[in-house]
Each structure stands twice: as C-alpha cells, then as structure tokens.
Amino acid sequence: MKKLLLTIFLSLMWFNISIAEEKDNSHLQNKFDTYPSCEEHVGVLFKKKYLPSLFPENKLVSCNLEINLPNEWVKTITPIKKFAKVRLDNANIRAYPFVWSLSGFHVGNLEIGEVIFIDSLVYTSLEKTDEWYRSWYSFKVKGKIFYIWKDSVDLDYKNSDNQQTSAYKISEEVFLNACGADPDTYYDKPLNIKNILIEVPNKITNLKKSKYNREFQTLATSTIDLGNDKIDISISNFRDLTIKNSAGEVLEERKISGASSVYELKHKDKIVAWGVGWHKDCGNVYDTDFTALRIFIPIKKDNKISIAQKLISLNIKPFYKATINSEKLIIADAVEIGGSSRAATYYYAGQKFYQLDHLDGIKSIDTYEELHKKIDVLQISPARMINILGGYYETEVLNKYTKANFDNIYKELLKEHWNISYEFDDGDNLEKSISDLSISDEFKKALIALRKREMLWEDFPPIAGAIPSLKNNCFKNDTYENLRELVRNCYFFHSSYVMDYGFSDPKWFVVQTEFKDSKGLLNEDKEKRFETYLDNSVTDMKSFVWGEDSMDGTVVDVLISIFQRANGGYKVSKDNDYVVISGCEYKACYVKGLVFIDNEAEFSGVIGLIRHLDYQPNKTNSNTQSDDWLIFSYWHDKYEDLPKEFLNAVEEWRVDEDLPLPQIIRYVGGFNKKIELVKN
C-alpha cells in the first residue's frame, strides 16, 4: 500500500513538472480537429456576406499570418505567457475568436481542470457584439493557433504552494509598453516610438513576489554619458527609482506612483533624458503617446550635476518629421485645449514644445519665432498648425496660413468630428457676433436655437454645409485687427480649438519685447492680453481705494487705472522666473501698485499689491489717513504662504519708489475674499 501511494505521489509530481515544461501545449496534440486556413476562412465569410462588419467598406481583407487573423478583425492583442486551468465543463475551443459556429469554427473541447499555456489575450473589433464575447485567449499547439473564451479559464491557478504558474525565468526581460499605471500584462518587446523613445528592459532578478505584490522582482538600468561623468538610473520592481552620479551619490530618489519602465529619450542616437510614466488607456482613447510621463534630465553647470524634471503628456508621433533634424531634442507636451465649456474640452489635443539639453535642462519654447527656427513647421499637420499659431497669438501669420491652406485645414477639422465649439456665445451677444457673418440663415437660426436650448447638439445641421460660405466670409478681409476677429470670421465653429477665450500664459510677459510698460500693454496691444490676464487672475472684490469714482470699482479696475499711466515699471528677473509690472495712478500718483507674475507657477501665479492712503469700511471719514497696503492672491491662502521672491521684489520696489513702510497691511488670499490683517 505504501509503495502504491508513493507511486501515485511521484506520478502526480512528474505530471505537475511536465505540465510546467509544456509551453507548446504538446500534451494537447491531436486533441482538436483541423480547420481551414485563414485565407480560406476569410474567403468563405466574405462570399456569404456573413458579419459585414468584418469587411470594412465591403472589401476583402488579408490575413496576418503571425496572428492567423486579418488585422481588421482585432482591436488589441495583449501578451499573457501564463499557464491557465479550464474552469468550465466541456469548454469550446475554436479556430477563430468568434462565438458563432460559422465564424468561430468549433474544433473541439477541453474539460474542467485541464491545463493550457496561454499565449495572448485577443480583443476583437466587433463593436456591435456583446462585450463579454469579444475577449479570447489564444494558445498554440505545436505552432497552430486556437482560441478559448476568456471566462472559460483561470489564470494564476496553483495545485500546490510549490507550483509556479508563471512562465518567466530569472534574467528574462519583460516590458510594460506604457500600458496603464497598474498593468497586469508583460510584453516581450520594448516600446519604441520612432527611435526617439525606447523602453529599457526590466530584468527579472527573483521569482518571489515583489513588495508591490507582483509575481516577480525586476531591475531596469540605463546610463547617460556626460563626458567625464556618467549618470545612472535604476528602477526596481517597476516603482523604486534612483539616479546616481559616477561616485555613487544619490541625485534623485522617489517611488513612482504607478508601475513604469525606464524610457530613454534619444536624439541623434544619444540618450538625452529618461522618462517614467504611461498611457492611462494603453493608447486606445486619447491620441497621445503618454498621458503622463515624468522626464528626468541631468544638468551639468560649474562641474556640478543636478537633475531637472517635469511632468508632461508626451506626444512624439505627430511631430516626428518636424523635429527629427533639430539641433537639440525637441519634444511636445499634449496639453488640453479648453472648450467653451468643460464638456467641450479637447484632452491631450494641443501641444507645448520643450527643448532638452544638459546645460539648460527642460526649456519651454515660448515664441513662434523661436519654434520656427528650431523645427520644420511645414511638416506639422494644418489643423495642428492653426492651434499653434493661435496659441502664440501670431495673427498675421495665421491669416496668411489660413488663406493658403483653407481647404486642407477644414478637411482635417471636419474629419476629427470635434463637437461644435465657439467662444462668441456671450449672453445676448451671439446675435451680434453672427450678424455680419456670410453664413446661411439656417446656421444662424440653429446657433440661436442651440443657445436657447431649443435644439440638441445632434440635431444641429452638418458643419460641412457652412464651410463654403465661411470661406468666402474669411477671404473678404485681407487683414484682421486681432486674433479674435480672425477666428470669428474664419473659424467660428471651431473657435475654441484655435483660440483661448481668456489669456493665461504668464511666460508671454517674460518673452514679449513689443511693449515697454504697462500703458503699452493696456493701450497698444490689440489682443488686450494684459487686461484679460488681470481679469482672469485677480480677485473681483470691491476696491478699498477712497474716492467717488472708485466706490463701485473692483480691485482690477484700480489696477488698470494705476497701469494706464506711462513710464511704469516693467522688470523681468535675471532667471526669467517672474515679472514685476508697476505704476501709479494718473493725477493721483500716491495710489501705486504692482503685479508679480510668477512664470514658473503651475497655475496662475499673480500676486497684486495696491498702496493707498485711506481705508474705512463705511467710507465716511475722509480726514483719517494711513499708508495702507492691500495684497491679494488667489493661489496663496495666507500671507505667510507668499513666496520670498515676491516679498523681495516688493521691498526693491518700495526702495526704488522711496516709500515709507506701510502702517497697515491687509491680505486677501484664496477665493473667499476674507481680509487678513497682517500689520496694524
């Protein structure tokens, strides 16, 4: 009896070991019926007009022999490389990933408990099919491909604690392909985007579970050569990042918020920077290469190495031809384009350009003139070009580009199926905005009905019908006074895509050279950027300044009256991190003020200061005076939160203006308009 039990035990042990070795599923050989080749199968279905959606435009499709399916029939293929156990009795096996007998071609069955080695997960392109019947596991038997419905098997099963169901080995290389922040699939080939971004292998170092509960432990490494200095990056277990110099000193250390490989950013075959991140939908929804990528680049100055970093949404493919021959690495951040409401926002549809090198790190390209010098803009698609030119407020260039490329621009705009989005529906002003446009009454009435909610979006007439008239309207003027008028006349239905309704670019104040002081900004800039920026970035609370003319004015009104006077201050910091614009009110120069614009702030970094002589809440006693300061900022809740750069700039301004120290400082921070008494 003991001998019999021992024999059974050894047989079971041998069975588990043999199963683990049979990645080719040879134990299933001769178990399934033969089936017609892919070409034969496709021909039969096409002839019988079975499932017309398998044949786009009613055309015969070709087979991809690597997957034994036409590419048109598959939406995604995800490598699995794991053993699985059948969980359904008499589970159907098919030659093709479809549930119906004719299209799927039934070839046999597997019983509960049978083990197979899964090759990949195939998600079919049949969108009208029930969702649960679109996912199939593929497996091979001696090289021949078969399919089993996803829910027919269990992955990661174990017959015993000692059994390893993973097919991976120590020193094997795996890749994530930037597919989500918490991927459950590993790939056998690296992500490579135009040889500009290349994924570094994650080498398996241990088959025990990692501390992040993954089935094995990994290490990825890469090196950037800075001459005498070599900078190394490593990521262990897809999460723990460390950057060290040649001496082994840690320059940067952090835990990544999700699972990531190291991605090398290259230019002219040299590694310039690294990135960690992912595309949150594996590239299936948003048209960008990464929805989140944190870039790390070593900077060498005065023989010292530091690490610059920036979080962007990297988008390489649309700009590959434009940037490939640039002197230095130029990359694009897929920024969002704000619509006329948040519902019409185009996520990851815009672009902001950066230059990367080991001297200046990550430097934004803030003017079209600079961009034009650094890349070949003629290689950028027309639809993207109008967004770029509008973003840089290049009204004259955009006008010429529009006239030269109108048909190609709208060919792309109409193909993208963007929602109608326009920026001229400001209350009752819509009628005024469209009154002089050369578009038919059908569209004018539809626009008004849409605003009054008498018409649904889906009932709006097709925009393509309005474009010929809009073209005539656009070409009737040789030039346009400002961007707003150009967009209204040439891109009315896509105005949100071309033009930001407000103005929120602090870097423009650093790079612009046309206007020398605040008066020029307010009176000579036809785009009204400074005034718009103040309206959007400064609290709308009532003013404290004494005087009948300003009793009902806001803080912004007071600032504008201060900045209307010529020869005000306009100072850009040496490092271009901030701008200070200052002035004093005409015929009342004791009322002074400044705005501090933080160029590096993630959101609007405007801090304002008004110096005045009177403040009484009830505005009754004009004989009582004191030297008061009012300071305000949306983005700093308390006075103590204000950056030292602002306080230093204010002190420099006070000394230059020969002003006494204030007797009273009041601060308004955040969005609640509550007054904080700082000094009394």
C-alpha positions in Angstrom: 0.0 0.0 0.0 2.8 2.4 0.9 4.5 1.5 -2.4 1.3 2.3 -4.3 0.9 5.7 -2.5 4.5 6.6 -3.3 4.0 5.7 -6.9 0.9 7.9 -7.1 2.7 10.8 -5.4 5.7 10.5 -7.8 3.3 10.3 -10.8 1.5 13.5 -9.7 4.8 15.3 -9.1 6.0 14.3 -12.5 2.7 15.4 -14.0 3.0 18.9 -12.5 6.6 19.3 -13.7 5.8 18.1 -17.2 2.9 20.5 -17.4 5.1 23.4 -16.4 7.5 22.5 -19.2 4.9 22.1 -21.9 4.7 25.7 -23.1 4.0 24.5 -26.6 0.9 22.6 -25.3 2.2 19.4 -26.8 0.1 17.5 -24.3 -2.9 18.7 -26.3 -1.6 17.4 -29.6 -4.2 15.5 -31.8 -6.9 16.7 -29.4 -8.6 19.1 -31.8 -10.0 18.9 -35.4 -8.2 20.5 -38.3 -9.6 23.8 -39.6 -9.4 25.8 -42.9 -6.6 28.3 -43.4 -7.2 31.9 -42.6 -7.3 32.8 -46.3 -10.0 30.1 -46.9 -12.0 31.1 -43.9 -12.0 34.8 -44.8 -13.0 34.0 -48.4 -16.0 31.9 -47.2 -17.3 34.6 -44.8 -16.9 37.3 -47.4 -18.7 35.3 -50.1 -21.6 34.5 -47.8 -21.6 38.2 -46.6 -21.5 36.9 -43.1 -20.9 39.6 -40.4 -20.4 42.5 -42.8 -18.6 44.5 -40.1 -15.7 42.1 -40.6 -15.2 43.6 -44.0 -14.9 47.4 -43.9 -16.2 49.2 -47.0 -17.3 45.8 -48.2 -13.8 44.8 -49.3 -11.9 41.5 -48.9 -9.3 41.7 -46.1 -5.9 40.0 -45.9 -4.6 37.6 -43.2 -1.8 38.4 -40.9 0.0 35.1 -40.7 1.6 36.0 -37.4 -1.8 36.0 -35.6 -3.7 33.9 -38.2 -6.3 36.7 -38.4 -6.8 39.8 -40.5 -5.6 42.9 -38.7 -9.1 44.4 -39.2 -10.7 41.8 -37.0 -8.6 42.6 -34.0 -8.6 45.7 -31.8 -5.9 44.7 -29.3 -3.6 41.8 -28.7 -2.1 41.6 -25.2 0.7 39.0 -24.4 -0.1 36.8 -21.4 2.5 34.0 -21.2 0.9 32.1 -18.3 -0.5 28.7 -17.6 -4.2 28.5 -17.0 -6.7 25.9 -15.9 -10.0 25.3 -17.6 -12.9 26.2 -15.3 -15.9 25.3 -17.4 -17.1 21.8 -18.3 -16.8 20.9 -21.9 -15.3 24.3 -22.8 -15.4 25.1 -26.5 -12.2 25.5 -28.5 -12.4 27.5 -31.7 -10.1 28.2 -34.6 -11.1 31.8 -34.7 -12.1 34.2 -31.8 -15.9 34.3 -32.5 -18.7 32.6 -30.7 -20.7 31.6 -33.7 -20.1 28.3 -35.4 -19.5 29.6 -38.9 -17.2 32.5 -38.0 -15.5 30.8 -35.0 -15.3 27.3 -36.4 -15.6 24.9 -33.5 -12.7 22.3 -33.4 -13.1 20.6 -30.0 -13.5 20.9 -26.3 -11.5 20.9 -23.0 -12.7 19.6 -19.7 -12.6 21.2 -16.2 -9.1 21.1 -14.7 -7.2 20.7 -18.0 -4.1 22.9 -18.1 -3.0 25.1 -21.1 -0.3 27.6 -21.7 -1.9 30.9 -22.7 -0.1 33.0 -25.4 -2.1 36.2 -25.6 -5.5 37.9 -25.0 -7.2 38.9 -28.2 -9.9 41.6 -28.1 -11.9 41.6 -31.4 -13.1 44.6 -33.3 -16.7 43.5 -33.4 -18.1 46.5 -31.5 -21.7 45.5 -32.0 -21.1 42.2 -30.3 -21.8 41.7 -26.6 -18.8 42.9 -24.7 -18.1 39.6 -22.9 -17.8 37.7 -26.2 -15.0 40.0 -27.6 -12.2 38.7 -25.3 -10.5 35.4 -26.2 -7.3 33.7 -25.0 -5.1 32.3 -27.8 -2.9 29.3 -27.3 -0.7 27.3 -29.6 -0.4 23.5 -30.0 2.8 22.7 -31.9 2.6 26.2 -33.5 -1.0 26.0 -34.5 -3.3 28.7 -33.0 -6.5 28.0 -31.2 -8.9 30.2 -29.1 -10.8 29.7 -25.9 -13.3 32.2 -24.4 -11.7 34.3 -21.7 -14.1 33.3 -18.9 -13.5 29.6 -19.6 -10.2 29.6 -17.8 -8.5 30.7 -14.6 -5.1 32.3 -14.7 -2.6 32.1 -11.8 -4.0 28.9 -10.5 -2.0 26.7 -8.1 -2.3 23.0 -7.4 0.2 23.4 -4.6 2.3 26.1 -2.8 5.4 24.9 -4.6 3.9 25.1 -8.1 5.0 28.1 -10.2 2.4 29.1 -12.8 4.4 31.9 -14.3 6.4 31.0 -17.4 9.1 33.6 -16.6 12.7 32.9 -15.6 15.4 34.8 -13.8 17.3 37.1 -16.1 14.4 37.2 -18.6 13.5 40.6 -19.9 9.9 42.0 -19.7 8.4 45.2 -20.9 5.3 47.3 -19.9 4.9 49.2 -23.2 3.5 52.2 -21.1 0.1 50.4 -20.9 -1.5 51.9 -17.9 -0.4 52.8 -14.4 -1.1 49.3 -12.9 -0.6 46.9 -15.8 -1.3 43.2 -15.4 0.4 42.2 -18.7 4.0 42.0 -19.6 5.3 42.2 -23.2 8.3 40.5 -24.8 9.3 43.5 -27.0 10.1 47.1 -25.9 8.1 50.1 -26.7 9.8 52.1 -29.5 8.4 55.3 -30.8 10.3 56.5 -33.9 13.6 55.6 -32.2 13.1 58.7 -30.1 11.7 56.9 -27.1 12.9 53.4 -26.3 11.9 51.2 -23.4 14.7 49.8 -21.2 14.4 46.1 -20.4 13.2 45.1 -16.9 15.3 42.1 -16.0 13.8 39.5 -13.6 16.0 39.2 -10.6 13.9 36.9 -8.4 10.8 34.8 -8.9 9.5 35.6 -5.4 6.7 38.2 -5.2 7.9 41.8 -5.1 6.9 44.1 -2.2 4.4 45.6 -4.6 2.7 42.2 -4.9 3.9 41.5 -8.4 4.7 37.9 -9.3 8.5 38.5 -9.6 11.1 41.1 -8.9 12.8 43.2 -11.5 15.6 45.8 -12.2 15.9 48.2 -15.1 19.1 50.4 -15.6 20.3 53.0 -18.1 23.3 55.4 -18.3 23.7 58.9 -19.7 27.3 59.8 -20.7 28.2 63.4 -19.9 31.9 63.1 -20.8 33.8 62.6 -17.6 30.5 62.0 -15.8 28.3 59.0 -16.2 24.8 59.3 -14.6 22.9 56.1 -13.8 19.2 55.5 -13.4 17.6 52.3 -12.0 14.1 51.3 -11.3 13.5 48.2 -9.2 10.2 46.4 -9.1 8.8 48.9 -11.6 8.4 51.5 -8.8 11.6 52.5 -6.9 13.6 55.0 -8.9 17.2 56.1 -8.1 19.6 58.3 -10.0 23.3 58.3 -9.1 26.4 60.0 -10.3 29.7 58.3 -11.1 30.7 58.4 -7.4 27.6 56.6 -6.4 26.0 59.6 -4.8 22.2 59.8 -5.0 21.0 62.7 -7.1 17.3 61.8 -7.1 15.2 59.1 -5.4 11.5 58.6 -5.4 8.7 56.0 -5.5 6.8 56.2 -8.8 3.0 56.5 -8.3 2.4 53.6 -10.6 4.3 50.8 -12.4 6.7 52.0 -15.0 9.7 51.0 -17.1 12.6 53.4 -17.8 12.1 55.1 -21.1 15.1 56.5 -22.8 14.6 59.8 -24.8 17.1 59.9 -27.6 18.3 62.4 -30.2 20.8 61.5 -32.9 21.4 58.1 -31.3 22.4 59.6 -27.9 20.4 59.3 -24.7 19.4 62.8 -23.6 16.9 62.1 -20.9 14.8 59.5 -19.2 11.0 59.2 -18.6 8.8 57.2 -16.4 5.0 57.0 -17.0 2.3 55.5 -19.1 -0.7 56.0 -21.3 -3.7 55.5 -19.0 -5.8 53.8 -21.7 -3.0 52.0 -23.4 -3.3 54.3 -26.4 -6.9 53.3 -27.1 -8.7 56.5 -26.3 -6.6 59.7 -26.2 -4.4 60.4 -29.2 -1.1 60.9 -27.4 1.9 58.6 -26.8 1.8 59.1 -23.0 -0.9 60.7 -20.9 1.7 61.1 -18.1 5.5 61.0 -18.4 7.9 62.5 -15.8 11.1 63.5 -17.5 14.4 63.4 -15.8 17.5 65.0 -17.3 20.9 65.6 -15.8 22.2 69.2 -16.0 25.9 70.0 -15.7 26.9 73.5 -14.7 30.1 74.6 -13.0 31.2 71.0 -12.7 28.1 70.2 -10.7 25.4 67.7 -11.7 21.7 68.2 -10.8 18.5 66.6 -12.1 15.8 68.6 -13.7 12.4 67.0 -14.1 9.0 67.8 -15.5 5.7 66.0 -15.8 4.2 66.2 -19.3 1.9 64.2 -21.7 4.5 63.3 -24.3 3.4 63.2 -27.9 6.0 62.2 -30.4 4.3 60.8 -33.5 2.6 63.9 -34.9 5.8 65.9 -34.7 8.4 63.3 -35.6 9.2 64.7 -39.1 9.2 68.3 -37.8 11.7 67.7 -35.0 14.0 64.8 -36.3 16.6 67.2 -37.7 16.6 69.8 -35.0 19.9 70.7 -33.4 18.7 69.5 -30.0 16.0 67.3 -28.8 12.6 69.0 -29.1 9.5 67.3 -27.6 5.8 68.2 -27.4 3.5 68.1 -24.4 -0.1 67.1 -25.3 -1.8 69.9 -23.4 -5.6 70.2 -23.2 -7.5 72.7 -25.3 -10.2 74.4 -23.3 -13.6 74.4 -24.9 -16.4 76.9 -24.5 -17.4 74.7 -21.6 -15.6 71.9 -19.8 -17.8 69.5 -21.7 -16.1 70.6 -24.9 -12.5 70.4 -23.7 -10.2 68.6 -26.0 -8.0 66.5 -23.8 -4.4 65.9 -24.9 -5.2 67.6 -28.3 -2.9 70.6 -28.0 0.9 70.9 -28.0 3.5 72.8 -26.0 7.1 72.5 -27.1 10.2 72.0 -25.0 13.9 71.8 -25.8 16.0 69.4 -23.8 19.8 69.6 -23.3 22.3 69.1 -20.5 23.0 72.8 -20.0 19.6 74.4 -19.7 17.6 71.2 -18.8 13.9 71.4 -19.9 13.3 74.8 -21.6 10.0 75.8 -23.0 9.8 77.3 -26.5 7.7 80.4 -25.8 7.5 82.2 -29.2 6.6 81.1 -32.7 9.8 82.8 -34.0 11.9 80.5 -31.8 9.9 77.4 -32.7 10.2 78.2 -36.4 14.0 78.4 -36.1 14.3 75.1 -34.2 11.9 72.8 -36.1 10.5 72.3 -39.6 7.0 73.6 -39.1 6.0 72.7 -42.6 5.9 69.1 -41.5 3.1 69.7 -39.0 -0.4 69.0 -40.0 -2.6 72.0 -41.0 -5.1 71.5 -38.1 -2.3 71.5 -35.5 -0.6 74.5 -37.1 -3.6 76.7 -36.7 -3.8 75.8 -33.0 -0.1 76.5 -32.6 -0.3 79.9 -34.4 -3.4 80.8 -32.4 -1.6 79.8 -29.1 1.3 82.1 -29.9 -1.1 85.0 -31.0 0.5 85.1 -34.4 -2.5 86.8 -36.0 -0.8 87.9 -39.2 1.0 84.6 -39.8 -2.2 82.7 -39.1 -4.1 84.9 -41.5 -1.7 84.1 -44.3 -1.5 80.4 -43.4 -5.3 80.2 -43.4 -5.7 81.8 -46.8 -3.0 79.4 -48.3 -4.3 76.2 -46.7 -8.0 76.8 -46.0 -9.3 73.6 -47.7 -6.7 71.3 -46.2 -7.3 72.8 -42.7 -11.0 72.1 -42.9 -10.5 68.7 -44.4 -8.8 67.8 -41.1 -11.1 69.7 -38.8 -14.2 68.1 -40.2 -12.6 64.6 -40.1 -11.8 64.8 -36.4 -15.5 65.0 -35.5 -14.9 67.6 -32.8 -18.0 68.9 -31.1 -19.1 72.3 -32.3 -17.4 74.8 -30.0 -17.4 78.5 -30.3 -16.3 81.3 -28.0 -18.7 84.1 -29.1 -21.9 83.0 -27.2 -21.6 85.6 -24.5 -25.2 86.1 -23.3 -27.2 88.1 -25.8 -24.1 88.9 -27.9 -24.4 85.8 -30.0 -26.7 87.5 -32.4 -24.3 90.4 -32.8 -21.4 88.0 -33.3 -23.0 86.3 -36.2 -25.0 89.2 -37.7 -22.3 90.1 -40.3 -21.0 86.5 -41.0 -21.6 85.3 -44.5 -23.3 82.0 -43.4 -26.8 81.0 -44.2 -29.8 81.8 -42.1 -30.2 78.0 -41.4 -27.0 78.0 -39.4 -27.6 81.4 -37.7 -31.0 80.2 -36.6 -29.6 76.9 -35.5 -26.9 78.6 -33.4 -29.5 80.8 -31.6 -31.8 77.8 -31.1 -28.9 75.9 -29.6 -28.1 78.7 -27.2 -31.7 78.9 -26.1 -31.7 75.1 -25.7 -34.4 74.7 -28.3 -32.2 72.4 -30.3 -30.0 69.5 -29.3 -26.4 69.1 -30.5 -27.2 66.0 -32.5 -29.9 68.0 -34.5 -27.5 70.8 -35.5 -27.0 70.9 -39.3 -23.8 69.3 -40.5 -21.0 71.9 -40.2 -19.6 70.9 -43.6 -22.5 72.7 -45.2 -21.4 76.0 -43.7 -17.8 75.9 -44.7 -18.0 77.3 -48.3 -19.8 80.4 -47.0 -17.4 80.7 -44.1 -14.5 80.6 -46.6 -16.0 83.5 -48.5 -16.5 85.3 -45.3 -12.9 84.7 -44.2 -11.4 85.9 -47.5 -13.4 89.1 -47.7 -10.8 90.8 -45.4 -7.2 91.0 -46.4 -6.1 91.5 -42.8 -7.6 91.3 -39.3 -7.0 93.7 -36.4 -6.7 90.9 -33.8 -6.8 87.2 -33.3 -10.4 87.3 -32.1 -11.7 88.8 -35.3 -9.7 86.5 -37.5 -11.1 83.5 -35.6 -14.6 84.8 -35.6 -14.6 85.2 -39.4 -12.6 82.1 -40.4 -13.0 79.6 -37.6 -16.3 80.4 -36.0 -17.5 76.9 -35.4 -14.0 75.7 -34.2 -13.0 78.9 -32.4 -12.3 77.1 -29.1 -9.8 74.9 -30.9 -7.9 77.9 -32.4 -8.2 80.5 -29.7 -8.2 80.5 -25.9 -11.2 82.6 -24.8 -9.1 84.1 -22.0 -5.4 84.7 -21.7 -3.4 82.6 -19.2 0.2 82.4 -20.4 2.5 84.1 -17.8 5.6 83.4 -19.9 4.4 85.8 -22.6 5.2 88.7 -20.2 8.8 87.4 -20.0 9.4 86.9 -23.7 7.4 89.8 -25.3 9.5 92.8 -26.3 7.0 94.9 -28.2 5.5 96.7 -25.2 7.8 98.6 -22.8 5.5 99.4 -19.9 2.0 98.8 -18.6 0.5 101.6 -20.6 1.7 100.0 -23.8 0.3 96.6 -22.6 -3.1 98.2 -22.0 -3.4 100.6 -24.9 -1.3 99.3 -27.7 -1.8 95.6 -27.6 -4.7 94.9 -29.9 -5.2 91.4 -28.3 -5.8 93.0 -24.9 -3.7 90.3 -23.2 -2.7 92.2 -20.0 -6.2 93.3 -19.3 -7.6 89.8 -19.9 -4.9 88.3 -17.8 -5.8 90.6 -14.8 -9.5 89.9 -15.2 -8.9 86.1 -15.1 -6.2 86.1 -12.4 -7.1 88.7 -9.8 -9.9 88.7 -7.2 -13.1 90.5 -8.3 -13.7 92.0 -4.8 -14.7 95.6 -4.4 -11.9 98.2 -4.1 -10.7 99.8 -0.9 -9.4 103.0 -2.5 -11.1 106.1 -1.4 -12.9 108.3 -3.9 -16.3 108.6 -5.5 -15.1 107.4 -8.9 -13.9 104.1 -7.5 -16.6 103.5 -4.9 -18.2 100.7 -7.0 -15.0 99.6 -8.7 -13.2 96.4 -8.3 -9.5 95.7 -7.4 -8.9 95.0 -11.1 -10.4 98.4 -12.0 -8.0 100.1 -9.6 -5.0 98.2 -11.1 -6.0 99.2 -14.6 -6.2 102.8 -13.6 -2.8 102.6 -12.0 -1.2 100.9 -15.1 -2.7 103.4 -17.6 0.0 105.9 -16.8 3.1 105.9 -19.0 6.6 105.0 -17.8 5.6 102.5 -15.3 8.0 99.7 -14.2 8.5 96.5 -16.2 11.2 94.3 -14.7 12.0 90.7 -15.7 14.1 88.7 -13.2 17.5 87.6 -14.2 16.5 84.0 -14.3 13.2 84.8 -16.2 11.2 83.2 -13.4 9.0 86.2 -12.8 7.9 89.7 -14.0 7.0 92.7 -11.9 4.8 95.4 -13.5 4.3 98.6 -11.5 2.8 102.1 -11.9 0.9 104.9 -10.2 -2.4 106.4 -10.9 -2.6 109.5 -13.2 -3.1 112.7 -11.2 -3.1 110.6 -8.0 0.4 109.1 -8.0 0.2 108.4 -4.3 -2.0 105.4 -5.4 0.6 102.9 -6.5 0.6 99.3 -7.3 2.3 96.3 -8.8 1.6 92.8 -10.0 4.0 90.0 -9.6 3.6 87.3 -12.3 5.3 84.0 -11.5 6.4 82.4 -14.7 7.0 79.0 -13.1 3.7 78.6 -11.3 1.7 75.6 -12.2 -1.5 77.7 -12.1 -1.9 81.5 -12.3 0.9 82.9 -10.2 -0.3 86.5 -10.0 0.1 88.4 -6.7 -1.1 92.0 -6.6 -0.4 95.0 -4.3 -2.1 98.3 -4.1 -0.7 101.1 -2.0 -3.3 103.7 -0.9 -3.8 106.2 1.9 -7.3 105.6 3.0 -9.4 102.7 4.2 -12.6 102.9 6.2 -15.1 100.1 5.8 -18.0 102.6 5.9 -16.3 105.2 3.7 -17.3 108.1 6.0 -14.2 109.8 7.3 -12.0 111.3 4.5 -9.8 113.1 7.1 -8.4 109.9 8.5 -5.5 108.7 6.5 -2.9 106.0 6.8 -0.3 104.4 4.5 -2.1 101.2 3.7 -1.1 98.2 1.5 -3.6 95.7 0.1 -2.1 92.5 -1.1 -4.1 89.7 -2.8 -3.6 86.4 -4.5 -5.9 83.6 -5.5 -3.3 80.9 -5.1 -1.8 81.7 -1.7 -4.4 81.3 1.1 -2.4 83.1 3.8 0.1 86.0 3.8 2.7 83.6 5.3 2.4 81.4 2.2 3.6 84.2 -0.2 6.9 83.3 -1.9 10.1 85.1 -0.8 10.7 86.2 -4.4 7.5 88.3 -4.2 8.5 89.8 -0.8 12.0 90.7 -2.1 10.5 92.2 -5.3 8.1 94.4 -3.2 11.0 95.6 -1.0 13.0 96.5 -4.0 10.1 98.4 -5.5 9.4 100.2 -2.2 13.0 101.4 -2.0 13.0 102.5 -5.7 9.8 104.5 -5.2 11.1 106.0 -1.9 8.1 104.8 0.0 7.8 104.5 3.8 7.0 101.2 5.4 3.2 100.6 5.4 1.3 101.3 8.6 -1.3 98.7 7.7 -1.1 95.6 5.5 -4.2 93.7 4.6 -4.2 90.4 2.8 -6.9 88.7 0.8 -5.9 85.1 -0.1 -7.7 82.2 -1.8 -11.2 82.5 -3.1 -13.2 83.5 0.0 -12.3 87.3 0.0 -11.7 87.2 3.7 -9.4 90.0 4.8 -6.4 89.1 6.9 -4.9 91.9 9.0 -1.2 91.4 8.8 0.2 94.6 10.2 -1.6 97.4 12.2 
